[in-house]
Amino acid sequence: MKEMNESLGNENRSHDKPQEILVSENKAKELPVTDENMVLLNLISHRAATVRLEYMGRLVPSNFAIIRVNEALYAPYLEWYLNESPESRKYLSEATQGTTVAALSIQKLRALPMVVPSLKEQKIIGDVYRSLLNKKRLLMQRIYLEEKSINQQLWSYLQEGLR
């Protein structure tokens, strides 16, 4: 989740200590691992993220759907479509099932109607979207660093006053 939030530009604490989970070698062979041309969709939040290079080889939790794209579909376009398209947002919201924890079913996800323009148009849309998310991520990081710097200065000021 942390990596997904960071990929979507929502995480401002990107320098926190990474979480590690130990999994037996036998079990690890059975579990899905992130690789290129993969888009992950959180079945609870309905947010999608293209797997970035720095997150390759990580285990995929069970609350994510794995969508593997081929040469006819550009992963960043699919990410944009799932996250931002009004038709997709409406469909994913209506396809959610459950009362305690509302989650999207895989069958409903497979039936998602989708607009697939030419590969050239997909690349334009997907690349602009990735740039927007990267800008958002950098702005959040800047805000985090500014807050950290100001708090450090305030702490120093307080320490000076106590002497």
C-alpha positions in Angstrom: 0.0 0.0 0.0 2.8 2.4 0.9 4.5 1.9 -2.5 1.1 2.3 -4.3 0.3 5.5 -2.5 3.8 6.8 -3.3 3.3 5.8 -7.0 0.0 7.8 -7.1 1.6 10.8 -5.4 -0.3 10.4 -2.2 2.5 9.5 0.2 4.6 12.3 1.7 6.7 10.2 4.0 8.7 8.4 1.3 11.8 8.3 3.4 10.3 6.2 6.2 11.8 2.8 6.9 10.6 0.2 4.5 8.4 -2.7 5.8 9.8 -6.2 5.5 7.8 -9.4 5.8 9.5 -12.8 6.0 8.0 -15.5 3.9 9.2 -19.1 3.7 11.0 -20.0 0.4 8.4 -22.6 -0.5 5.5 -20.2 0.1 7.3 -17.4 -1.8 7.4 -19.6 -5.0 3.5 -19.8 -4.9 2.9 -16.0 -4.4 2.6 -13.5 -7.2 5.6 -11.1 -7.6 5.6 -7.7 -9.3 7.2 -7.4 -12.8 7.1 -5.1 -15.8 3.9 -4.6 -17.8 1.8 -5.1 -14.7 -0.9 -2.8 -13.3 -2.1 -3.5 -9.7 -5.6 -2.6 -8.7 -6.5 -2.4 -5.0 -9.8 -4.2 -4.7 -10.9 -2.1 -1.7 -9.8 1.4 -2.7 -10.2 0.9 -6.5 -7.0 2.6 -7.1 -4.6 1.3 -9.8 -0.8 1.7 -10.1 1.6 0.7 -12.8 4.5 -1.2 -11.2 7.5 1.1 -11.3 11.1 -0.3 -11.8 12.1 0.3 -8.2 9.2 -1.9 -7.0 9.8 -5.0 -9.3 10.2 -8.3 -7.5 7.9 -7.5 -4.6 5.1 -9.7 -3.3 1.6 -8.8 -4.3 -0.8 -8.8 -1.4 -4.1 -10.6 -1.7 -6.2 -7.5 -1.8 -4.8 -6.5 -5.2 -5.9 -7.6 -8.7 -3.0 -8.2 -11.1 -3.6 -6.9 -14.6 -0.9 -7.9 -17.1 -0.8 -5.8 -20.2 0.4 -6.8 -23.6 1.7 -4.8 -26.6 -1.8 -3.6 -27.5 -2.4 -1.8 -24.1 0.0 0.7 -22.5 0.1 0.2 -18.7 0.1 4.0 -17.8 -2.9 4.5 -20.0 -4.7 1.6 -18.1 -3.7 3.1 -14.8 -5.2 6.5 -15.9 -8.3 4.9 -17.2 -9.0 2.9 -14.0 -8.2 5.9 -11.7 -9.6 8.9 -13.6 -12.1 7.9 -16.3 -15.6 8.8 -15.1 -17.0 5.6 -16.7 -14.5 3.4 -15.0 -14.9 5.1 -11.6 -18.7 4.7 -11.8 -18.5 1.0 -12.9 -15.9 0.1 -10.2 -18.1 1.8 -7.6 -21.2 0.0 -8.7 -19.4 -3.3 -9.0 -18.3 -3.2 -5.3 -19.8 -6.0 -3.1 -19.9 -6.6 0.6 -21.1 -4.9 3.7 -18.3 -5.1 6.3 -15.4 -4.6 3.8 -16.7 -3.5 0.5 -14.4 -5.0 -2.2 -14.5 -5.3 -6.0 -15.0 -8.8 -7.3 -12.6 -10.2 -9.9 -15.5 -11.3 -12.1 -16.9 -7.7 -12.2 -13.4 -6.4 -12.9 -13.1 -8.7 -15.9 -16.4 -7.3 -17.3 -15.2 -3.7 -17.0 -16.2 -1.9 -20.3 -13.2 0.0 -21.6 -12.3 2.6 -24.2 -9.1 1.6 -25.9 -7.8 4.2 -28.3 -4.8 3.7 -30.6 -1.5 2.8 -29.0 -0.1 6.3 -29.9 -3.1 8.0 -28.1 -2.7 5.6 -25.1 1.0 6.6 -24.8 0.2 10.3 -24.9 -2.5 10.0 -22.2 -0.5 7.6 -20.1 2.7 9.7 -20.3 0.9 12.9 -19.4 -0.7 11.1 -16.5 2.6 9.7 -15.3 4.1 13.2 -15.5 1.2 14.6 -13.4 1.6 11.9 -10.8 5.4 12.5 -10.7 4.8 16.2 -10.2 2.3 15.5 -7.4 4.8 13.1 -5.7 7.6 15.7 -5.9 5.3 18.4 -4.5 4.3 16.2 -1.6 8.0 15.4 -1.0 8.8 19.1 -1.1 6.1 19.9 1.5 7.3 17.1 3.7 10.9 18.4 3.6 9.8 22.0 4.2 7.8 20.9 7.3 10.7 18.8 8.5 13.1 21.8 8.1 10.8 24.3 9.8 10.2 21.9 12.7 13.9 21.4 13.0 14.4 25.2 13.1 11.7 25.6 15.7 13.2 22.9 17.8 16.6 24.6 17.6 15.0 28.0 18.5 13.4 26.4 21.5 16.7 24.8 22.6 18.5 28.2 22.3 15.8 29.8 24.5 16.2 27.2 27.2 19.9 27.8 27.6 
